[in-house]
Amino acid sequence: MVKNIISILDAIKELSSEDITGMVYNFDEDKIYWNGVTEIDRATIDAKLSEMQSAEDTRFEKEKSDKISAYRKMAMTDDEIRAIDKNLLD
């Protein structure tokens, strides 16, 4: 079970109907070089990024909760659950 961190490029891919392979995001400068791709304003990108990360966080927490619930239905103790997945109860 892995929680994905949504990147700015993931948000841009969701927002753009174009092929964005020519676009470059410089992480060090936190700057987007559009290189012929239609620009999307940063506020729109940041809003989409937040929306996507929130959805991923919700998915991750539900998956975690569902696993714990399944183990509890099998009457497993916390120690038994930790033996299977040491980070599940954190």
N, C-alpha and C positions, 0 to 999 in steps of 0.2 A: 504494500500500500504506500503510494508515494503522492505527496502533495506537490502539484506542479506550480511553478512560479511563472506567471504570465508576463511576457516581455512586451516592450513597446512595439516590436515588430509583429507580434501576434495580433495586437490591437489594430495596427495599420492594415494587416492582411484582411481582417474582418471588415474594416471600413471601406477599403478600396476595391473597386470593380476591375482595376487594371492589374497587369502583371507588374509586380513591384521589384523584380530582380535587379533593376538598375539603380534602385534607391539604396542609400547607405545610411546607417545610423552609427555615429561615432559615440561610443559609450563614454569615453574620456571627456569629451566636450559636451555631451548630452545635446548633440546637434544632429538634425536630419538633413542629409543632402539628397534632394529629390531627383535630380538627374533625369528630367523629362517626365517624371511621374507627376500627375496632378496633385498639388499640395493639399493637405488636410490640416486645418488649424490645430495647434497643440492642445487647446482646451477640449476639443472633440476627441482627440486621441487619448488624453488623460482620463476623460470620462468613460470611454470605452474600456480602457485598461482597468480602471477601478471596477466597472461592471463585470468584466470577465474574471478578475481575480476574486471578487466576491462570490461569483458562481462556483469557481474552483474550490474556494474555502468551504463553502456549503456542501459541495459534493464530497470533499475529503472528510469533513466532520460527520456526515451521514454514514459514509462507509465505515468509519471508525465506530460510530455508535451501533450500527447494525452488527458488526463483528462482536462487540462486547455483549450485545443482547443475545446473540446466538450462543456465545460461550456461557452466559448466565442461564440460559434455558437448559443447558447440559449440566447445570449445577456445579460449574467450575469455580474454584476459589480464585482470589486475586493472584496468588502465587502460581497457580496452574496457568492462568492467562498470561502472566509475565513470562513463564517458561516458554510459551509459544511465541509471544511477541512482547519483548521487554519494554517497548515504547507505547504500547496500546493504551495503558491506563494513565499515562502522563497527561 
